Amino acid sequence: MTDINNLSAEVVNHYNNLQRFLDSGLILDDRTDFVLMSMAQIERDTGIKP
């Protein structure tokens, strides 16, 4: 697993922004899967989990 301290701040910020966007309820239902897939890709590539 990747150490969270070694991740780029941009990657962490992007992941956090996706999570906030998803939690906000402002996302259209047909876009939810895309956001979830993007988050899953970051989790898979970096080893981070919420």
PDB file of N, CA, C and O in Angstrom:
ATOM      1  N   MET A   1       0.844  -1.179   0.000  1.00  0.00           N
ATOM      2  CA  MET A   1       0.000   0.000   0.000  1.00  0.00           C
ATOM      3  C   MET A   1       0.887   1.238   0.000  1.00  0.00           C
ATOM      4  O   MET A   1       1.927   1.266   0.657  1.00  0.00           O
ATOM      5  N   THR A   2       0.477   2.241  -0.726  1.00  0.00           N
ATOM      6  CA  THR A   2       1.218   3.483  -0.835  1.00  0.00           C
ATOM      7  C   THR A   2       1.026   4.309   0.436  1.00  0.00           C
ATOM      8  O   THR A   2      -0.086   4.429   0.949  1.00  0.00           O
ATOM      9  N   ASP A   3       2.105   4.867   0.925  1.00  0.00           N
ATOM     10  CA  ASP A   3       2.034   5.745   2.084  1.00  0.00           C
ATOM     11  C   ASP A   3       1.368   7.047   1.662  1.00  0.00           C
ATOM     12  O   ASP A   3       1.762   7.659   0.669  1.00  0.00           O
ATOM     13  N   ILE A   4       0.368   7.464   2.411  1.00  0.00           N
ATOM     14  CA  ILE A   4      -0.402   8.661   2.061  1.00  0.00           C
ATOM     15  C   ILE A   4       0.503   9.891   2.006  1.00  0.00           C
ATOM     16  O   ILE A   4       0.218  10.827   1.259  1.00  0.00           O
ATOM     17  N   ASN A   5       1.594   9.905   2.786  1.00  0.00           N
ATOM     18  CA  ASN A   5       2.497  11.060   2.791  1.00  0.00           C
ATOM     19  C   ASN A   5       3.304  11.170   1.510  1.00  0.00           C
ATOM     20  O   ASN A   5       3.833  12.240   1.210  1.00  0.00           O
ATOM     21  N   ASN A   6       3.410  10.096   0.750  1.00  0.00           N
ATOM     22  CA  ASN A   6       4.188  10.114  -0.482  1.00  0.00           C
ATOM     23  C   ASN A   6       3.342  10.432  -1.712  1.00  0.00           C
ATOM     24  O   ASN A   6       3.878  10.556  -2.814  1.00  0.00           O
ATOM     25  N   LEU A   7       2.044  10.565  -1.541  1.00  0.00           N
ATOM     26  CA  LEU A   7       1.169  10.878  -2.669  1.00  0.00           C
ATOM     27  C   LEU A   7       1.250  12.358  -2.995  1.00  0.00           C
ATOM     28  O   LEU A   7       1.457  13.198  -2.118  1.00  0.00           O
ATOM     29  N   SER A   8       1.085  12.654  -4.257  1.00  0.00           N
ATOM     30  CA  SER A   8       1.039  14.037  -4.697  1.00  0.00           C
ATOM     31  C   SER A   8      -0.169  14.737  -4.066  1.00  0.00           C
ATOM     32  O   SER A   8      -1.249  14.156  -3.956  1.00  0.00           O
ATOM     33  N   ALA A   9       0.027  15.968  -3.664  1.00  0.00           N
ATOM     34  CA  ALA A   9      -1.076  16.747  -3.088  1.00  0.00           C
ATOM     35  C   ALA A   9      -2.200  16.911  -4.104  1.00  0.00           C
ATOM     36  O   ALA A   9      -3.372  16.985  -3.733  1.00  0.00           O
ATOM     37  N   GLU A  10      -1.845  16.967  -5.375  1.00  0.00           N
ATOM     38  CA  GLU A  10      -2.864  17.098  -6.415  1.00  0.00           C
ATOM     39  C   GLU A  10      -3.761  15.866  -6.473  1.00  0.00           C
ATOM     40  O   GLU A  10      -4.972  15.989  -6.660  1.00  0.00           O
ATOM     41  N   VAL A  11      -3.175  14.679  -6.312  1.00  0.00           N
ATOM     42  CA  VAL A  11      -3.955  13.445  -6.344  1.00  0.00           C
ATOM     43  C   VAL A  11      -4.905  13.397  -5.154  1.00  0.00           C
ATOM     44  O   VAL A  11      -6.082  13.071  -5.304  1.00  0.00           O
ATOM     45  N   VAL A  12      -4.394  13.721  -3.982  1.00  0.00           N
ATOM     46  CA  VAL A  12      -5.222  13.714  -2.777  1.00  0.00           C
ATOM     47  C   VAL A  12      -6.335  14.741  -2.886  1.00  0.00           C
ATOM     48  O   VAL A  12      -7.478  14.454  -2.532  1.00  0.00           O
ATOM     49  N   ASN A  13      -6.016  15.937  -3.373  1.00  0.00           N
ATOM     50  CA  ASN A  13      -7.036  16.977  -3.528  1.00  0.00           C
ATOM     51  C   ASN A  13      -8.092  16.573  -4.546  1.00  0.00           C
ATOM     52  O   ASN A  13      -9.283  16.803  -4.339  1.00  0.00           O
ATOM     53  N   HIS A  14      -7.655  15.974  -5.637  1.00  0.00           N
ATOM     54  CA  HIS A  14      -8.611  15.535  -6.658  1.00  0.00           C
ATOM     55  C   HIS A  14      -9.557  14.483  -6.080  1.00  0.00           C
ATOM     56  O   HIS A  14     -10.767  14.549  -6.294  1.00  0.00           O
ATOM     57  N   TYR A  15      -9.011  13.520  -5.354  1.00  0.00           N
ATOM     58  CA  TYR A  15      -9.835  12.481  -4.729  1.00  0.00           C
ATOM     59  C   TYR A  15     -10.827  13.106  -3.740  1.00  0.00           C
ATOM     60  O   TYR A  15     -12.009  12.761  -3.740  1.00  0.00           O
ATOM     61  N   ASN A  16     -10.348  14.012  -2.909  1.00  0.00           N
ATOM     62  CA  ASN A  16     -11.219  14.670  -1.933  1.00  0.00           C
ATOM     63  C   ASN A  16     -12.302  15.498  -2.610  1.00  0.00           C
ATOM     64  O   ASN A  16     -13.443  15.525  -2.149  1.00  0.00           O
ATOM     65  N   ASN A  17     -11.954  16.169  -3.695  1.00  0.00           N
ATOM     66  CA  ASN A  17     -12.950  16.950  -4.431  1.00  0.00           C
ATOM     67  C   ASN A  17     -14.017  16.051  -5.048  1.00  0.00           C
ATOM     68  O   ASN A  17     -15.199  16.395  -5.039  1.00  0.00           O
ATOM     69  N   LEU A  18     -13.608  14.911  -5.578  1.00  0.00           N
ATOM     70  CA  LEU A  18     -14.592  13.967  -6.115  1.00  0.00           C
ATOM     71  C   LEU A  18     -15.535  13.492  -5.017  1.00  0.00           C
ATOM     72  O   LEU A  18     -16.742  13.385  -5.230  1.00  0.00           O
ATOM     73  N   GLN A  19     -14.978  13.207  -3.842  1.00  0.00           N
ATOM     74  CA  GLN A  19     -15.799  12.751  -2.720  1.00  0.00           C
ATOM     75  C   GLN A  19     -16.775  13.837  -2.286  1.00  0.00           C
ATOM     76  O   GLN A  19     -17.949  13.554  -2.045  1.00  0.00           O
ATOM     77  N   ARG A  20     -16.303  15.073  -2.183  1.00  0.00           N
ATOM     78  CA  ARG A  20     -17.182  16.185  -1.808  1.00  0.00           C
ATOM     79  C   ARG A  20     -18.284  16.392  -2.843  1.00  0.00           C
ATOM     80  O   ARG A  20     -19.444  16.609  -2.492  1.00  0.00           O
ATOM     81  N   PHE A  21     -17.919  16.325  -4.100  1.00  0.00           N
ATOM     82  CA  PHE A  21     -18.892  16.498  -5.182  1.00  0.00           C
ATOM     83  C   PHE A  21     -19.952  15.411  -5.111  1.00  0.00           C
ATOM     84  O   PHE A  21     -21.140  15.692  -5.274  1.00  0.00           O
ATOM     85  N   LEU A  22     -19.541  14.189  -4.872  1.00  0.00           N
ATOM     86  CA  LEU A  22     -20.480  13.077  -4.770  1.00  0.00           C
ATOM     87  C   LEU A  22     -21.396  13.259  -3.565  1.00  0.00           C
ATOM     88  O   LEU A  22     -22.599  13.018  -3.656  1.00  0.00           O
ATOM     89  N   ASP A  23     -20.835  13.679  -2.446  1.00  0.00           N
ATOM     90  CA  ASP A  23     -21.615  13.855  -1.214  1.00  0.00           C
ATOM     91  C   ASP A  23     -22.540  15.066  -1.258  1.00  0.00           C
ATOM     92  O   ASP A  23     -23.507  15.134  -0.499  1.00  0.00           O
ATOM     93  N   SER A  24     -22.254  16.019  -2.139  1.00  0.00           N
ATOM     94  CA  SER A  24     -23.036  17.254  -2.181  1.00  0.00           C
ATOM     95  C   SER A  24     -24.456  17.047  -2.703  1.00  0.00           C
ATOM     96  O   SER A  24     -25.359  17.824  -2.391  1.00  0.00           O
ATOM     97  N   GLY A  25     -24.646  16.000  -3.495  1.00  0.00           N
ATOM     98  CA  GLY A  25     -25.958  15.773  -4.077  1.00  0.00           C
ATOM     99  C   GLY A  25     -26.196  16.596  -5.335  1.00  0.00           C
ATOM    100  O   GLY A  25     -27.283  16.535  -5.909  1.00  0.00           O
ATOM    101  N   LEU A  26     -25.220  17.353  -5.769  1.00  0.00           N
ATOM    102  CA  LEU A  26     -25.370  18.196  -6.954  1.00  0.00           C
ATOM    103  C   LEU A  26     -25.091  17.448  -8.246  1.00  0.00           C
ATOM    104  O   LEU A  26     -25.271  17.993  -9.335  1.00  0.00           O
ATOM    105  N   ILE A  27     -24.661  16.231  -8.134  1.00  0.00           N
ATOM    106  CA  ILE A  27     -24.298  15.441  -9.315  1.00  0.00           C
ATOM    107  C   ILE A  27     -25.548  14.788  -9.906  1.00  0.00           C
ATOM    108  O   ILE A  27     -26.428  14.328  -9.177  1.00  0.00           O
ATOM    109  N   LEU A  28     -25.609  14.756 -11.218  1.00  0.00           N
ATOM    110  CA  LEU A  28     -26.726  14.098 -11.891  1.00  0.00           C
ATOM    111  C   LEU A  28     -26.596  12.587 -11.737  1.00  0.00           C
ATOM    112  O   LEU A  28     -25.488  12.054 -11.685  1.00  0.00           O
ATOM    113  N   ASP A  29     -27.726  11.907 -11.664  1.00  0.00           N
ATOM    114  CA  ASP A  29     -27.720  10.464 -11.449  1.00  0.00           C
ATOM    115  C   ASP A  29     -26.930   9.707 -12.511  1.00  0.00           C
ATOM    116  O   ASP A  29     -26.288   8.702 -12.206  1.00  0.00           O
ATOM    117  N   ASP A  30     -26.971  10.178 -13.744  1.00  0.00           N
ATOM    118  CA  ASP A  30     -26.264   9.464 -14.804  1.00  0.00           C
ATOM    119  C   ASP A  30     -24.758   9.722 -14.787  1.00  0.00           C
ATOM    120  O   ASP A  30     -24.028   9.127 -15.580  1.00  0.00           O
ATOM    121  N   ARG A  31     -24.277  10.599 -13.899  1.00  0.00           N
ATOM    122  CA  ARG A  31     -22.845  10.874 -13.782  1.00  0.00           C
ATOM    123  C   ARG A  31     -22.229  10.214 -12.545  1.00  0.00           C
ATOM    124  O   ARG A  31     -21.006  10.188 -12.399  1.00  0.00           O
ATOM    125  N   THR A  32     -23.057   9.692 -11.671  1.00  0.00           N
ATOM    126  CA  THR A  32     -22.573   9.100 -10.423  1.00  0.00           C
ATOM    127  C   THR A  32     -21.591   7.971 -10.686  1.00  0.00           C
ATOM    128  O   THR A  32     -20.551   7.892 -10.032  1.00  0.00           O
ATOM    129  N   ASP A  33     -21.905   7.100 -11.630  1.00  0.00           N
ATOM    130  CA  ASP A  33     -21.016   5.971 -11.918  1.00  0.00           C
ATOM    131  C   ASP A  33     -19.651   6.445 -12.393  1.00  0.00           C
ATOM    132  O   ASP A  33     -18.634   5.848 -12.042  1.00  0.00           O
ATOM    133  N   PHE A  34     -19.615   7.502 -13.179  1.00  0.00           N
ATOM    134  CA  PHE A  34     -18.337   8.025 -13.663  1.00  0.00           C
ATOM    135  C   PHE A  34     -17.474   8.515 -12.507  1.00  0.00           C
ATOM    136  O   PHE A  34     -16.274   8.247 -12.464  1.00  0.00           O
ATOM    137  N   VAL A  35     -18.087   9.233 -11.573  1.00  0.00           N
ATOM    138  CA  VAL A  35     -17.345   9.736 -10.414  1.00  0.00           C
ATOM    139  C   VAL A  35     -16.864   8.574  -9.553  1.00  0.00           C
ATOM    140  O   VAL A  35     -15.723   8.574  -9.091  1.00  0.00           O
ATOM    141  N   LEU A  36     -17.720   7.592  -9.337  1.00  0.00           N
ATOM    142  CA  LEU A  36     -17.324   6.427  -8.540  1.00  0.00           C
ATOM    143  C   LEU A  36     -16.198   5.649  -9.210  1.00  0.00           C
ATOM    144  O   LEU A  36     -15.290   5.164  -8.535  1.00  0.00           O
ATOM    145  N   MET A  37     -16.252   5.528 -10.532  1.00  0.00           N
ATOM    146  CA  MET A  37     -15.175   4.835 -11.247  1.00  0.00           C
ATOM    147  C   MET A  37     -13.867   5.616 -11.155  1.00  0.00           C
ATOM    148  O   MET A  37     -12.799   5.020 -11.014  1.00  0.00           O
ATOM    149  N   SER A  38     -13.941   6.936 -11.231  1.00  0.00           N
ATOM    150  CA  SER A  38     -12.738   7.759 -11.105  1.00  0.00           C
ATOM    151  C   SER A  38     -12.122   7.601  -9.721  1.00  0.00           C
ATOM    152  O   SER A  38     -10.903   7.502  -9.585  1.00  0.00           O
ATOM    153  N   MET A  39     -12.963   7.579  -8.702  1.00  0.00           N
ATOM    154  CA  MET A  39     -12.470   7.394  -7.338  1.00  0.00           C
ATOM    155  C   MET A  39     -11.873   5.998  -7.169  1.00  0.00           C
ATOM    156  O   MET A  39     -10.831   5.842  -6.531  1.00  0.00           O
ATOM    157  N   ALA A  40     -12.518   5.001  -7.729  1.00  0.00           N
ATOM    158  CA  ALA A  40     -12.007   3.633  -7.629  1.00  0.00           C
ATOM    159  C   ALA A  40     -10.659   3.499  -8.330  1.00  0.00           C
ATOM    160  O   ALA A  40      -9.782   2.773  -7.861  1.00  0.00           O
ATOM    161  N   GLN A  41     -10.495   4.194  -9.445  1.00  0.00           N
ATOM    162  CA  GLN A  41      -9.218   4.146 -10.160  1.00  0.00           C
ATOM    163  C   GLN A  41      -8.110   4.766  -9.309  1.00  0.00           C
ATOM    164  O   GLN A  41      -7.005   4.227  -9.246  1.00  0.00           O
ATOM    165  N   ILE A  42      -8.389   5.873  -8.666  1.00  0.00           N
ATOM    166  CA  ILE A  42      -7.400   6.503  -7.783  1.00  0.00           C
ATOM    167  C   ILE A  42      -7.067   5.574  -6.633  1.00  0.00           C
ATOM    168  O   ILE A  42      -5.899   5.402  -6.283  1.00  0.00           O
ATOM    169  N   GLU A  43      -8.106   4.968  -6.035  1.00  0.00           N
ATOM    170  CA  GLU A  43      -7.877   4.040  -4.927  1.00  0.00           C
ATOM    171  C   GLU A  43      -7.026   2.859  -5.374  1.00  0.00           C
ATOM    172  O   GLU A  43      -6.109   2.442  -4.666  1.00  0.00           O
ATOM    173  N   ARG A  44      -7.327   2.335  -6.527  1.00  0.00           N
ATOM    174  CA  ARG A  44      -6.578   1.180  -7.044  1.00  0.00           C
ATOM    175  C   ARG A  44      -5.136   1.541  -7.365  1.00  0.00           C
ATOM    176  O   ARG A  44      -4.215   0.798  -7.027  1.00  0.00           O
ATOM    177  N   ASP A  45      -4.941   2.674  -8.014  1.00  0.00           N
ATOM    178  CA  ASP A  45      -3.607   3.079  -8.443  1.00  0.00           C
ATOM    179  C   ASP A  45      -2.714   3.506  -7.284  1.00  0.00           C
ATOM    180  O   ASP A  45      -1.500   3.312  -7.332  1.00  0.00           O
ATOM    181  N   THR A  46      -3.310   4.087  -6.242  1.00  0.00           N
ATOM    182  CA  THR A  46      -2.511   4.606  -5.139  1.00  0.00           C
ATOM    183  C   THR A  46      -2.574   3.751  -3.892  1.00  0.00           C
ATOM    184  O   THR A  46      -1.699   3.845  -3.031  1.00  0.00           O
ATOM    185  N   GLY A  47      -3.592   2.923  -3.783  1.00  0.00           N
ATOM    186  CA  GLY A  47      -3.748   2.098  -2.593  1.00  0.00           C
ATOM    187  C   GLY A  47      -4.445   2.796  -1.443  1.00  0.00           C
ATOM    188  O   GLY A  47      -4.540   2.240  -0.349  1.00  0.00           O
ATOM    189  N   ILE A  48      -4.941   4.021  -1.675  1.00  0.00           N
ATOM    190  CA  ILE A  48      -5.624   4.723  -0.590  1.00  0.00           C
ATOM    191  C   ILE A  48      -7.064   4.259  -0.520  1.00  0.00           C
ATOM    192  O   ILE A  48      -7.652   3.872  -1.530  1.00  0.00           O
ATOM    193  N   LYS A  49      -7.617   4.297   0.648  1.00  0.00           N
ATOM    194  CA  LYS A  49      -9.022   3.989   0.869  1.00  0.00           C
ATOM    195  C   LYS A  49      -9.578   5.072   1.784  1.00  0.00           C
ATOM    196  O   LYS A  49      -8.870   5.587   2.649  1.00  0.00           O
ATOM    197  N   PRO A  50     -10.840   5.413   1.591  1.00  0.00           N
ATOM    198  CA  PRO A  50     -11.432   6.446   2.447  1.00  0.00           C
ATOM    199  C   PRO A  50     -11.566   5.992   3.885  1.00  0.00           C
ATOM    200  O   PRO A  50     -12.047   6.748   4.729  1.00  0.00           O
TER     201      PRO A  50
END
